[in-house]
Every structure is written in structure tokens, then in C-alpha cells.
Amino acid sequence: VAFAAREFHAAPGEQGVAGTVVRFGVIVAMVVAAVADRRGRRAVILVALGASCVLTSTGAAVPSLGWLAASQVLARSLALGGLIAAAILVAEEVPAGSRAYAVSLLTMAAGFGAGIGVMALPLADLGPGGWRFLYLLPLAGLLLLPAAARHLPESRRYQAPHPDAQLTRHGRRFWLLAASAFLVNLLAAPSGFFLSRYLLEERAFSAVGVSLFTLAAGTPAVIGLFVGGRLADTRGRRPVGAVALMVGTVTTVFVYFAAGWPMWAWSIAGSIVAAAGVPALGVYGPELFPTSLRGRTGGLLAIVGVAGSGAGLLTAGFLAEDLGRFGPALAPLAVGPLLVAVLVLVAY
């Protein structure tokens, strides 16, 4: 998106609007996740992710940033709905004592897929429209679907008889997780979304440089996922999640104020620590709600999280436009995840 914004001469605020529009297609993701409560996890995972691969490829032919956002609304929503169903299936199939670790493995797989996209970023240097090739990569994902269909089982917990529970009886839990999702994404969404543009414009990176920085900073996150998953299963979710949120938030902001080797160091340290919180906090949704509600609550929490993403993207985008830098635009948003760290300790 950063390379597309550069080709179409879009300001940071306009780029933030485009990112927000794409994310608010999450309403479709809620519907997809809710279907998983009625039709099963397996079918939703296969259909949603396969359709998302096809729809994502349409981004290769868009004439403007607005059209790019529009083309990715449904694609991103289907992908999110499928991933919600996948996370639920994993949580339902794995015993409680190793559930956070299982979520860390699932996140590692997602990170590997993201890494392939990052490694392909040099394609954007082939010419003004080189970034369009990146949107064709998900078509390769279709090659994995037949194998997934053969080996992916349906959740045994879903297949077992279970009552049709009401969300109103779990309101406190839902609103606690909803507030957390909104506040965390105030910073998480814009810090990731604007990273490429920050490196391109403020640090004069090339596409290859952006790729190398992202891989160098993101790959060590595997350490955090592994250690965080184990600690969350053996020492508890709350302390691991709270520490990861606090340290990860501070280091994320520091990246946007640093230059040279300190920027690399803060980014690597932040990715490791922040990743430890993913398995620790990621199991709360499936663990706190009954079988018949997991898809619906996952979809609703995704909508609230996207509202936080949208608020963060718009705020950071327009502040960066006015201030001329991304660091001061992102720093005020760090209040969100720091508040969640407090919530984890006192209310979870």
C-alpha cells in the first residue's frame, strides 16, 4: 500500500483513509465467523481463505488508491473470517495446558506467510507499477487448498452436542475483551501500516531495504512466540500478556524516533517481546466463551478491533501530515495498549 500511495501521490492522511476503508469490511468477517458456529469450522476456513486468495489478486489491476482499497475490502474480510475460524478450531482441539503454545505455532505460520510477501517487496523496484505483482502472490495459496481439504479435520468439540448459548450472559467478558481490542489497535494498526512509508520517506530506504529491515526485525519474533506460548501455559496468561504489552508498546514507539543501528535494535527487541503477548492474550476469546458463541464473539471482537484500527490510522495519518513526521503522530496512541496492560493485571 505504501508503494501504491507513492505512485498515486497520496498523502499520509489519504493513505490512512484507504487503510481504514479496507479494514471496515470486517463486517463481512463477522458474518463469516458466525457461519462457523452454524456450519462448522472446517468449511468456513477452506471457502473463506480460498475466495480471499482470488479476490486479493484483483489489486494488481486497480487504477487508483481508492480502487485498491475497494478491491481489498471483501478479500481482507474473508481472510480475517477464515483465520478467526482457524484460531477457534485450534483452541478447541488442543488441551488447555498447551493451548497458548498451539496459538504461537499458528501465529508462526501466519508470520511465515507474511514473510514471503515481505521477501517479494523488491518486485516493487522493477518499475512504477512493480508493486502490482505483489497482489498476485496469494494465487499461489490456492495450491495449498487441496492438501488442506484432505487433512483438515472438523473440530470434535463443535461436532459434540452443545447448547445454543446467549451472548447477553457473557456481557462483562465480551466488553472487557472488546475494550482491549480497540485500545491495542489504536497503535498496533498504524505502527505496522505506516512502517514502509516511514522507512521510504524519513529514512530513505529502497524496496530492498524495507524488505531487509522487516525480515530482520520480524524473524526474531519467533523467539517471543515460542517463549511466550510456553510461559503462558506454565506461568499464566496475565503476567506474560501485561509485560509484553508494556515493553512492546514502548519499543514500537522508539523505532519511529530512532535512526541507524538503534532503530534496528529497538525494532528487533520490540518484535520479540510483543510477540510473546500474542499467544498469552490470543487464547482469551476462545477460552471465555462457549462453543456456540465462539465464532460470533470472534467476529464482533474483530469489528471492535477494526474500529480501533481505523481510529488509529486516521489519527496517525493526519497528524503525520500536519507534523511532517510519523514518530510524534504515533506516540500519543501508545496510551491505548498501555491501558490494556493495566486492564490485564486488574480485570482479566
KEDREN-250802 format. One line per field, with one value per residue: residue number from 1; z, x, y negated of N, C-alpha, C in turn. Coordinates in steps of 0.001 Angstrom, whole numbers, always signed. Atoms other than C-alpha are relative to their C-alpha. Layout:
k = c(NUM ...)
n_c3 = c(Z ...)
n_c1 = c(X ...)
n_c2 = c(Y ...)
ca_c3 = c(Z ...)
ca_c1 = c(X ...)
ca_c2 = c(Y ...)
c_c3 = c(Z ...)
c_c1 = c(X ...)
c_c2 = c(Y ...)
//
This chain:
k = c(1 2 3 4 5 6 7 8 9 10 11 12 13 14 15 16 17 18 19 20 21 22 23 24 25 26 27 28 29 30 31 32 33 34 35 36 37 38 39 40 41 42 43 44 45 46 47 48 49 50 51 52 53 54 55 56 57 58 59 60 61 62 63 64 65 66 67 68 69 70 71 72 73 74 75 76 77 78 79 80 81 82 83 84 85 86 87 88 89 90 91 92 93 94 95 96 97 98 99 100 101 102 103 104 105 106 107 108 109 110 111 112 113 114 115 116 117 118 119 120 121 122 123 124 125 126 127 128 129 130 131 132 133 134 135 136 137 138 139 140 141 142 143 144 145 146 147 148 149 150 151 152 153 154 155 156 157 158 159 160 161 162 163 164 165 166 167 168 169 170 171 172 173 174 175 176 177 178 179 180 181 182 183 184 185 186 187 188 189 190 191 192 193 194 195 196 197 198 199 200 201 202 203 204 205 206 207 208 209 210 211 212 213 214 215 216 217 218 219 220 221 222 223 224 225 226 227 228 229 230 231 232 233 234 235 236 237 238 239 240 241 242 243 244 245 246 247 248 249 250 251 252 253 254 255 256 257 258 259 260 261 262 263 264 265 266 267 268 269 270 271 272 273 274 275 276 277 278 279 280 281 282 283 284 285 286 287 288 289 290 291 292 293 294 295 296 297 298 299 300 301 302 303 304 305 306 307 308 309 310 311 312 313 314 315 316 317 318 319 320 321 322 323 324 325 326 327 328 329 330 331 332 333 334 335 336 337 338 339 340 341 342 343 344 345 346 347 348)
n_c3 = c(+0 -21 +1362 +790 -389 +614 +1438 +211 -651 -1100 -1266 -1079 -419 +991 -160 -1193 +347 +794 -905 -836 +836 +171 -1260 -417 +580 -1017 -230 +726 -791 -1094 +560 +310 -1263 -565 +751 -568 -1136 +521 +1049 -317 +190 +1140 +1262 +43 +217 +1386 +973 -208 +357 +1446 +679 -281 +884 +1339 -17 -248 +1260 +794 -297 +1002 +1175 -384 +591 -988 -1370 -413 +558 -704 -1266 +277 +461 -1088 -1111 -150 -98 -1360 -927 +96 -620 -1447 -455 +43 -1044 -1280 -85 -193 -1386 -842 +175 -744 -1432 -369 +172 -815 -1442 -575 -411 +1129 +953 +377 +857 +1307 +649 +450 +1228 +1057 +306 +754 +1376 +610 +196 +1150 +1188 +126 +392 +1452 +607 -249 +842 +1387 +158 +1071 +1263 +140 +602 +1423 +739 -739 -322 -428 -1192 +383 -16 -1362 -205 +665 -802 -688 +874 -313 -1141 +463 +187 -1287 -452 +96 -1093 -1241 -5 -289 -1327 -1061 -590 -670 -1446 -727 -977 +727 +393 -1184 -341 -842 -54 +706 -1069 +295 -260 -1104 -1265 -59 +392 -615 +666 +1363 +25 -440 +1146 +1047 -339 +203 +1439 +526 -500 +542 +1430 +213 +365 +768 +1421 +726 -93 +1056 +1302 +499 -131 +1301 +433 -879 +444 +1336 +56 -1050 -120 +1368 +339 +1261 -220 -551 -1378 -782 -134 -934 -1353 -498 -293 -1123 -1222 -243 -160 -1407 -752 -241 -1357 -915 +102 -635 -1441 -547 -33 -1095 -1286 -212 -392 -1259 -1019 +25 +1129 -365 -123 +1305 +872 -474 +230 +1445 +469 -445 +630 +1455 +364 -117 +1045 +1295 +168 +119 +1378 +842 -400 +82 +1319 -34 -679 -1066 +580 +208 -1303 -625 +760 -272 -1390 -105 +658 -837 -1211 +358 +477 -1151 -465 +939 -491 -1350 +38 +1111 -374 -845 +710 +26 -1320 -860 +541 +330 +1385 +942 +94 +285 +1291 -48 -827 +720 +1027 -628 -536 +1153 +399 -963 +240 +1226 -350 -574 +1093 +794 -773 -40 +1330 +351 -879 +336 +1362 +91 -843 +726 +1048 -608 -713 +903 -490 -512 -1418 -854 +296 -594 -1439 -864 +112 -877 -1213 +141 -477 -1382 -825 +47 -912 -1332 -17 -89 -1367 -1039 +364 +722)
n_c1 = c(+836 -901 -496 +1131 +213 -1054 +270 +1193 -251 +953 -541 +207 +1398 +768 -382 +683 +1411 +73 -178 +1198 +1085 -239 +234 +1400 +690 +5 +1381 +117 -726 +872 +986 -718 -292 +1262 +369 -775 +750 +1164 -362 -1248 -1229 -779 +524 -218 -1436 -377 +692 -343 -1386 -141 +590 -829 -1177 +418 +396 -1171 -736 +575 -735 -1051 +507 +741 -518 -225 -57 +1382 +400 -756 +702 +1272 -217 -486 +952 +558 -1103 -539 +1028 +81 -1210 +129 +1007 -588 -1017 +713 +461 -1180 -444 +983 -202 -1208 +283 +921 -624 -1212 +254 -254 -1384 -897 +794 -721 -1109 +580 +286 -1278 -377 +871 -484 -1244 +358 +471 -1171 -742 +704 -284 -1401 -99 +374 -1068 -1139 +325 +63 -859 +738 +497 -1056 -122 +541 +1065 +1108 -505 +707 +1199 -304 +167 +1388 +230 -597 +946 +516 -753 +648 +1020 -627 -15 +1355 +347 -638 +686 +1322 -161 -543 +578 +1193 +947 -199 +789 +830 +1154 +837 +690 +1198 -261 +1170 -72 -137 +343 -1104 +336 -441 -1464 -227 -1175 -1187 -69 -366 -1392 -848 +255 -762 -1416 -270 +26 -1126 -1254 -109 -269 -1411 -481 +323 -792 -1448 -345 +477 -821 -1423 -672 -70 -978 -1340 -233 -37 -800 -1308 -513 -223 +512 +892 -829 -288 +1214 +127 -1013 +315 +1179 -387 -938 +727 +1119 -363 -236 +1258 +219 -484 +1023 +1170 -308 -158 +1256 +982 -343 +199 +1435 +597 -560 -27 +1225 +141 +11 -1307 -682 +688 -171 -1385 -210 +666 -693 -1316 +191 +516 -1076 -1009 +607 -67 -1409 -457 +343 -801 -1413 -614 -1196 +106 +1013 +1309 +21 -16 +1314 +981 -193 +401 +1445 +714 -115 +803 +1416 +486 +283 +1352 +1013 +638 +524 +1298 +814 +866 +1109 +1271 +563 +124 +999 +1349 +387 -189 +957 -185 -1389 -94 +672 -758 -1237 +315 +333 -1248 -771 +583 -442 -1420 -153 +351 -1215 -962 +399 -275 -1449 -500 +395 -705 -1424 -188 +171 -1009 -1274 +91 -171 -1269 -1095 -740 +889 -237 +907 +1390 +317 -261 +1186 +837 -543 +822 +976 -488 -468 +1203 +378 -896 +568 +1228 -361 -413 +1012 +1362 +90)
n_c2 = c(+1197 +1152 +201 +489 +1391 +800 +120 +820 +1293 +146 +476 -970 -28 -755 -1398 -475 -196 -1222 -1125 -105 -539 -1435 -698 -6 -1142 -1042 -430 -1266 -993 -406 -929 -1239 -666 -477 -1206 -1105 -532 -719 -963 -671 +769 -466 +523 +1446 +234 -314 +862 +1413 +281 -179 +1156 +1167 -44 +439 +1403 +840 +175 +1094 +1220 +205 +704 +1199 +1235 +1055 -488 -266 -1292 -1036 -223 -667 -1373 -845 -41 -1344 -962 +20 -461 -1460 -544 +146 -955 -1331 -121 -102 -1389 -855 +150 -694 -1439 -358 +82 -1069 -1313 -117 +109 +1324 +128 +293 +782 +1222 -419 -317 +1281 +559 -703 +514 +1339 -170 -327 +1247 +837 -521 +493 +1430 +125 -202 +1274 +969 -351 +343 +1454 +525 +84 +1369 +816 -305 +1131 +694 -898 -1296 -464 -752 -1432 -508 -401 -1288 -1070 -892 -1064 -1214 -643 -939 -1311 -695 -346 -1428 -744 +391 -639 -1436 -289 +825 -615 +875 +52 -1009 +707 +509 -1127 -515 +783 +1163 +885 +1283 +982 +1385 +910 +907 -590 +122 +1388 +615 -538 +525 +1420 +108 -317 +992 +1208 -307 -62 +1369 +785 -533 +301 +1424 +116 -1151 +128 +996 -231 -944 +466 +1108 -286 +66 +1394 +647 -390 +545 +1459 +635 -638 -153 -1405 -525 -1144 -1075 +367 -234 -1447 -484 +485 -712 -1382 -8 +333 -898 -1406 -374 -112 -1428 -262 +471 -863 -1286 +182 +502 -1084 -911 +674 +216 -1274 -490 +1046 +788 +915 +1424 +676 +2 +948 +1383 +430 +94 +1211 +1211 +115 +58 +1319 +998 -224 +326 +1459 +389 -265 +1148 +1156 -361 -129 -825 -1295 -44 -299 -1448 -669 +147 -768 -1430 -249 +161 -1087 -1201 +142 +132 -1295 -860 +262 -499 -1235 +174 +684 -496 -1123 +444 -50 -1351 -624 +645 -105 -1380 -445 +577 +1452 +370 +672 +1306 +934 +299 +993 +1281 +575 +484 +1285 +1013 +203 +784 +1383 +552 +153 +1155 +1220 +188 +338 +1365 +934 +21 +500 +1450 +632 -62 +1022 +1324 +106 -318 -1166 -1040 -241 +771 -342 -1294 -26 +112 -1193 -1047 -46 -1083 -1303 +77 -168 -1424 -725 +169 -795 -1419 -299 +253 -393 -1281)
ca_c3 = c(+0 +713 -2815 -4323 -2334 -3684 -7296 -6910 -4998 -1932 +1321 +4629 +5579 +2337 +2819 +6318 +4936 +2403 +5141 +7267 +4414 +3815 +7481 +7866 +5562 +8779 +8998 +6361 +8540 +11404 +9192 +8024 +11606 +12688 +9931 +11548 +14580 +12346 +9553 +11176 +11331 +8533 +5683 +6602 +6732 +3282 +1445 +3019 +2591 -964 -2026 -332 -2371 -5609 -4617 -3331 -6807 -8220 -6530 -9359 -11829 -9894 -11388 -8101 -4346 -3817 -6134 -4374 -1052 -2572 -4179 -877 +1368 +713 +280 +3666 +5371 +4069 +5125 +8620 +8954 +7896 +10331 +13204 +12435 +12263 +15663 +17165 +15694 +17159 +20587 +20555 +19529 +21943 +25738 +27983 +29152 +25659 +24069 +24157 +22666 +19871 +19154 +18966 +16321 +14334 +14558 +13379 +10302 +9624 +10085 +7547 +5019 +5749 +5380 +1833 +982 +2565 +690 -2537 -1897 -4260 -7080 -6380 -7608 -11079 -12126 -11096 -11198 -9876 -6615 -8557 -8802 -5018 -5257 -7448 -4829 -2927 -6002 -5010 -1826 -3883 -4491 -768 -509 -1860 +701 +3467 +2463 +2685 +6091 +7971 +10416 +11813 +15439 +17689 +20256 +17596 +16478 +20038 +21251 +22723 +23855 +21979 +24444 +24629 +24417 +26974 +29708 +28908 +28508 +31002 +29396 +25926 +26738 +28561 +25512 +23179 +25023 +24921 +21186 +20463 +22617 +21417 +17761 +18224 +17992 +16525 +13239 +12279 +13539 +11115 +8311 +8047 +8654 +4963 +4236 +7245 +6041 +2459 +3210 +6535 +6354 +2536 +2302 -1024 -1523 -862 +2304 +3532 +2890 +4762 +7715 +8026 +7850 +10264 +12760 +12305 +12127 +15762 +16824 +16563 +19809 +21553 +20237 +21394 +24832 +25352 +24467 +26912 +29729 +29213 +29578 +32613 +34413 +33429 +30707 +32649 +33643 +30231 +28392 +30551 +30364 +26617 +26068 +28114 +26744 +23187 +23138 +24308 +21874 +18967 +19513 +19931 +16431 +14925 +16783 +16225 +13300 +12340 +14438 +17424 +15127 +14167 +17804 +19118 +16325 +16944 +20729 +20355 +17948 +20300 +23414 +21713 +20068 +23491 +24250 +21192 +22468 +26042 +25135 +21955 +23818 +25902 +23212 +22612 +26297 +27740 +25528 +24918 +21675 +20089 +20613 +19660 +16011 +16681 +19514 +17457 +14628 +16928 +18644 +15221 +14389 +17590 +16919 +13425 +14859 +16945 +13862 +11907 +14688 +14943 +11186 +10696 +13726 +12844 +9143 +9547 +12439 +10338 +7553 +9903 +11850 +8944 +10919 +11964 +15418 +17091 +15350 +16824 +20339 +21761 +20568 +22870 +25713 +24334 +24726 +27984 +29432 +28268 +30169 +33317 +32445 +32017 +35526 +37386 +35437 +33374)
ca_c1 = c(+0 +2906 +4286 +828 +418 +3738 +2761 -624 +885 -1321 -657 -362 -3902 -5304 -3331 -4783 -8309 -7652 -6387 -9434 -11864 -10245 -10487 -14150 -15084 -14679 -18475 -18273 -15708 -18204 -20780 -18201 -17155 -20787 -21381 -18641 -20931 -23688 -21883 -18640 -15092 -13583 -15863 -15540 -11738 -11436 -14038 -13181 -9418 -9690 -12009 -9766 -6756 -8684 -10112 -6780 -5282 -7657 -5474 -2967 -5238 -6516 -6215 -6048 -5535 -9296 -9892 -7142 -8929 -12249 -10773 -9347 -12382 -14003 -10692 -9383 -12704 -12886 -9282 -9996 -13151 -11265 -8433 -10888 -12383 -8884 -7918 -11136 -10523 -7008 -8237 -10975 -8683 -5797 -5790 -5718 -2160 -724 -3283 -1229 +1725 -517 -1651 +2007 +2621 -374 +964 +4388 +2756 +988 +4283 +5936 +3263 +3738 +7483 +7013 +5222 +7985 +10691 +8850 +8930 +11920 +9426 +8199 +11549 +11032 +9196 +6411 +3852 +6071 +4111 +1171 +2966 +2724 -1051 -729 +1226 -1856 -2898 -129 -2091 -4740 -2235 -2321 -6107 -6457 -3946 -5652 -9037 -7696 -6064 -8009 -10496 -13636 -13459 -14534 -15825 -18058 -19307 -20196 -23673 -23578 -26273 -27065 -25758 -26738 -24163 -26034 -24979 -21320 -21540 -18824 -16272 -17162 -16882 -13594 -12069 -13730 -12235 -8844 -9075 -9970 -7205 -4439 -5205 -5001 -1225 -763 -2520 -833 +2623 +2597 +680 +2921 +6250 +7103 +6274 +8301 +11325 +10892 +10386 +12075 +14941 +15394 +15168 +14771 +12263 +15072 +15973 +12372 +12296 +15552 +14516 +11128 +12637 +15464 +13024 +10209 +12023 +13278 +9625 +9599 +11609 +8949 +6136 +7829 +8821 +5578 +3452 +5327 +5293 +1592 +778 +3025 +3055 -279 -1636 -1854 +1757 +3126 +494 +867 +4670 +4643 +2157 +4081 +7538 +6323 +4453 +7418 +9868 +7442 +7264 +11048 +11533 +9883 +12202 +15480 +17866 +20761 +21522 +19325 +16283 +17168 +17833 +14561 +12624 +14152 +13727 +10173 +9150 +10440 +8740 +5487 +5225 +5285 +1953 +190 -286 -824 -3738 -4890 -6464 -8824 -11501 -11973 -11482 -14014 -16999 -18974 -18786 -21912 -20688 -17008 -17443 -19893 -17891 -14703 -16352 -17760 -14395 -12798 -15226 -14359 -10660 -11043 -12793 -9664 -7501 -9491 -9248 -5502 -4895 -6858 -5303 -1739 -2182 -3482 -1136 +1830 +612 +494 +3682 +5730 +6925 +5446 +7064 +5179 +1999 +2208 +3439 +55 -1589 +667 -1722 -4156 -2115 -575 -4085 -4773 -1700 -3291 -6630 -4940 -3478 -6543 -9568 -8662)
ca_c2 = c(+0 -2344 -1811 -2314 -5542 -6748 -6008 -7705 -10687 -10107 -11989 -10048 -11084 -9710 -6515 -6208 -6633 -3868 -1542 -2315 -1593 +1792 +2699 +1784 +4615 +6612 +6703 +9429 +11212 +11200 +12899 +15453 +16213 +16515 +19065 +21164 +21524 +22934 +24806 +25836 +24516 +26599 +25479 +21797 +21982 +23584 +21498 +18134 +18391 +19740 +16920 +14370 +15531 +14964 +11578 +10245 +10714 +8084 +5455 +5938 +4148 +1110 -2415 -4384 -4086 -4313 -1388 +555 +73 +1101 +4212 +5429 +4860 +8237 +10054 +8956 +9655 +13215 +13823 +12495 +14596 +17715 +17023 +16485 +19901 +21419 +20000 +21359 +24822 +24878 +23776 +26413 +29271 +28565 +29170 +26105 +26826 +26365 +24062 +20859 +22721 +24004 +20447 +19410 +22089 +20869 +17318 +18504 +19999 +16706 +14893 +17182 +16275 +12588 +13092 +14381 +11146 +9096 +11006 +10211 +6435 +5931 +6567 +3034 +1709 +3194 +39 -2381 +420 +3192 +3336 +4791 +8133 +8435 +8750 +11835 +13802 +15060 +17045 +19460 +20108 +21850 +24653 +25484 +25794 +29361 +30679 +28682 +30082 +33652 +33310 +30624 +32216 +30692 +29613 +32503 +30035 +28495 +31912 +32894 +31837 +28330 +25865 +22664 +20076 +16393 +13609 +11496 +13935 +13250 +9468 +8483 +10781 +9560 +5856 +6372 +8036 +5514 +2545 +4247 +4927 +1300 -170 +2158 +1485 -2275 -1829 +1645 +877 -2428 -1361 +1549 -131 -3198 -1429 -1039 -4673 -5810 -3848 -5055 -8753 -9550 -7048 -6937 -3130 -1332 +1504 +3972 +2062 +2160 +5904 +6499 +4337 +6037 +9522 +8673 +7191 +9691 +13020 +12949 +12665 +16464 +16477 +14405 +16582 +19775 +18498 +16575 +19588 +21809 +19252 +18510 +22211 +22754 +19390 +17887 +15638 +12366 +11618 +12602 +10571 +7456 +7314 +7964 +5141 +2592 +3312 +3911 +599 -1463 +153 -240 -3999 -4243 -2770 -5859 -8235 -6379 -6157 -3905 -833 -1922 -1781 +1799 +2742 +1304 +2990 +6428 +6196 +4953 +7691 +10417 +9047 +8037 +11462 +13114 +11464 +12888 +16470 +15272 +12983 +14716 +17651 +15496 +15232 +18969 +19853 +17393 +18256 +21462 +23451 +21969 +18388 +18561 +17610 +14786 +13275 +13600 +11673 +8999 +8536 +8194 +5373 +3511 +4080 +2675 -385 -906 -339 -2907 -5477 -4905 -5038 -8248 -9943 -8930 -9691 -13219 -14010 -12867 -15139 -18137 -17373 -16087 -13042 -9704 -9456 -12346 -11182 -7679 -8495 -9678 -6449 -4399 -5266 -2656 +545 -703 -978 +2590 +3800 +2368 +3989 +7367 +7162 +5867 +7128 +10225)
c_c3 = c(+0 -1402 -914 +308 -637 -1492 -263 +701 +1114 +1262 +1085 +470 -949 +81 +1218 -242 -776 +890 +888 -772 -162 +1270 +386 -788 +969 +340 -716 +780 +1168 -472 -277 +1285 +642 -713 +544 +1225 -458 -966 +266 -333 -1319 -1312 -135 -282 -1477 -994 +138 -440 -1493 -770 +228 -897 -1386 -14 +244 -1299 -854 +272 -1021 -1156 +323 -594 +1015 +1395 +524 -498 +668 +1326 -221 -381 +1138 +1169 +235 +183 +1425 +1011 -23 +655 +1520 +561 +20 +1095 +1400 +206 +246 +1446 +956 -91 +783 +1503 +460 -52 +963 +1478 +553 +335 -1117 -1035 -452 -916 -1402 -774 -499 -1282 -1179 -432 -770 -1465 -741 -274 -1181 -1301 -225 -454 -1489 -732 +162 -900 -1460 -247 -1071 -1375 -246 -632 -1489 -872 +802 +409 +481 +1210 -334 +4 +1381 +238 -726 +830 +676 -885 +244 +1184 -406 -180 +1291 +420 -144 +1130 +1330 +99 +361 +1458 +1135 +565 +488 +1501 +695 +1038 -681 -355 +1174 +295 +940 -43 -779 +1043 -483 +403 +1196 +1351 +171 -335 +582 -681 -1392 -6 +500 -1162 -1131 +265 -236 -1481 -606 +387 -558 -1449 -303 -429 -935 -1497 -705 +68 -1044 -1385 -602 +41 -1331 -464 +846 -457 -1363 +25 +1039 +127 -1358 -335 -1424 +318 +594 +1469 +915 +259 +1026 +1427 +587 +367 +1219 +1320 +335 +269 +1453 +843 +294 +1423 +1020 -24 +735 +1517 +635 +91 +1150 +1366 +299 +458 +1366 +1132 +37 -1125 +397 +108 -1326 -917 +397 -282 -1498 -563 +364 -725 -1515 -471 +3 -1119 -1385 -278 -204 -1422 -872 +394 -184 -1450 +131 +765 +1173 -534 -231 +1339 +688 -710 +289 +1422 +162 -615 +842 +1199 -334 -458 +1147 +515 -887 +476 +1382 -3 -1070 +367 +794 -709 -29 +1392 +821 -489 -381 -1502 -983 -194 -520 -1328 +36 +838 -662 -1073 +573 +578 -1129 -463 +940 -187 -1231 +230 +641 -1049 -820 +715 +40 -1340 -387 +845 -390 -1383 -86 +910 -697 -1122 +575 +605 -887 +424 +575 +1502 +909 -256 +676 +1524 +861 -3 +891 +1300 -43 +509 +1422 +983 +27 +919 +1442 +144 +176 +1448 +1017 -328 -708 +993)
c_c1 = c(+872 +531 -1115 -261 +1044 -260 -1167 +92 -1008 +714 -228 -1445 -861 +328 -686 -1480 -174 +135 -1208 -1158 +153 -373 -1470 -859 -94 -1412 -258 +690 -851 -1022 +654 +272 -1260 -478 +742 -675 -1178 +385 +1295 +1211 +682 -469 +268 +1468 +345 -620 +459 +1427 +243 -549 +830 +1228 -349 -292 +1184 +727 -557 +706 +1088 -460 -688 +626 +318 +39 -1401 -496 +744 -685 -1291 +205 +383 -974 -497 +1101 +528 -1010 -137 +1219 -116 -1010 +539 +1024 -625 -465 +1166 +489 -946 +200 +1225 -280 -897 +641 +1163 -351 +432 +1475 +978 -680 +720 +1171 -506 -329 +1292 +467 -845 +460 +1316 -285 -489 +1171 +848 -651 +238 +1436 +211 -358 +1079 +1206 -238 -35 +940 -668 -502 +1031 +176 -488 -1102 -1151 +441 -717 -1228 +246 -217 -1419 -360 +521 -1024 -610 +752 -609 -1064 +566 +0 -1376 -351 +603 -677 -1357 +95 +345 -652 -1261 -981 +270 -885 -897 -1243 -957 -758 -1228 +357 -1210 +236 -12 -354 +1155 -270 +467 +1519 +424 +1268 +1284 +158 +487 +1420 +952 -189 +772 +1487 +353 +52 +1271 +1339 +191 +168 +1449 +448 -255 +849 +1506 +463 -318 +912 +1500 +737 +155 +1007 +1426 +332 +255 +930 +1396 +601 +371 -478 -972 +769 +317 -1189 -177 +983 -303 -1166 +331 +920 -714 -1070 +376 +289 -1267 -343 +434 -1063 -1239 +219 +49 -1314 -1065 +254 -270 -1480 -692 +479 -60 -1255 -20 +257 +1388 +749 -620 +242 +1404 +259 -637 +780 +1329 -134 -492 +1100 +1024 -540 +79 +1442 +530 -203 +726 +1495 +468 +1234 -221 -982 -1406 -150 -104 -1364 -1045 +110 -454 -1513 -765 +39 -941 -1492 -580 -340 -1421 -1083 -621 -613 -1399 -918 -953 -1223 -1346 -614 -232 -1158 -1432 -317 +68 -900 +173 +1375 +150 -594 +787 +1337 -217 -297 +1243 +876 -524 +461 +1488 +264 -406 +1200 +1073 -308 +291 +1496 +577 -325 +752 +1467 +241 -84 +971 +1364 +37 +290 +1397 +1204 +847 -986 +180 -936 -1475 -421 +106 -1263 -872 +492 -793 -957 +508 +553 -1170 -446 +894 -514 -1272 +292 +322 -1143 -1382 -106 -74)
c_c2 = c(-1248 -302 -503 -1471 -908 -187 -945 -1357 -279 -459 +1047 +88 +803 +1488 +609 +248 +1294 +1237 +217 +613 +1508 +755 +54 +983 +1156 +461 +1316 +1111 +489 +1020 +1355 +784 +550 +1262 +1215 +602 +850 +1117 +735 -838 +339 -635 -1497 -312 +182 -968 -1452 -303 +188 -1189 -1252 -45 -542 -1492 -927 -312 -1132 -1329 -295 -877 -1320 -1264 -1104 +613 +309 +1336 +1145 +329 +773 +1457 +934 +123 +1421 +1031 +83 +532 +1520 +650 -45 +993 +1421 +218 +55 +1433 +947 -66 +723 +1509 +468 +15 +1143 +1381 +239 -116 -1350 -215 -280 -892 -1263 +334 +327 -1274 -640 +671 -491 -1391 +52 +313 -1242 -938 +460 -455 -1474 -229 +191 -1291 -1052 +283 -363 -1508 -563 -34 -1421 -919 +272 -1152 -651 +912 +1365 +563 +838 +1508 +613 +515 +1292 +1168 +911 +1089 +1310 +741 +1003 +1402 +820 +498 +1481 +832 -320 +688 +1483 +257 -789 +644 -1065 +53 +1032 -663 -570 +1137 +594 -851 -1165 -925 -1287 -1113 -1404 -921 -903 +538 -88 -1427 -610 +467 -610 -1448 -234 +275 -1010 -1287 +216 -1 -1401 -762 +491 -418 -1479 -220 +1108 -169 -1048 +248 +1010 -529 -1066 +288 -116 -1450 -777 +317 -605 -1502 -630 +600 +356 +1442 +278 +1141 +1174 -281 +220 +1491 +547 -423 +795 +1432 +71 -269 +1034 +1442 +385 +90 +1454 +368 -401 +875 +1315 -130 -468 +1067 +957 -638 -206 +1276 +471 -1024 -848 -1015 -1458 -628 -77 -1044 -1444 -513 -182 -1264 -1254 -189 -132 -1353 -1052 +167 -322 -1499 -451 +192 -1233 -1286 +247 +34 +884 +1291 -12 +322 +1508 +736 -87 +854 +1493 +340 -81 +1149 +1273 -90 -80 +1339 +937 -199 +568 +1305 -162 -609 +559 +1118 -458 +93 +1388 +589 -571 +151 +1442 +272 -727 -1498 -398 -727 -1392 -1004 -352 -1048 -1362 -677 -531 -1354 -1114 -289 -837 -1455 -692 -232 -1244 -1304 -284 -419 -1433 -1023 -124 -591 -1506 -753 -10 -1028 -1384 -181 +294 +1177 +1010 +233 -773 +312 +1301 -5 -139 +1257 +1138 +112 +1189 +1334 -36 +121 +1461 +823 -90 +840 +1494 +367 -104 +572 +1348 +1156)
//
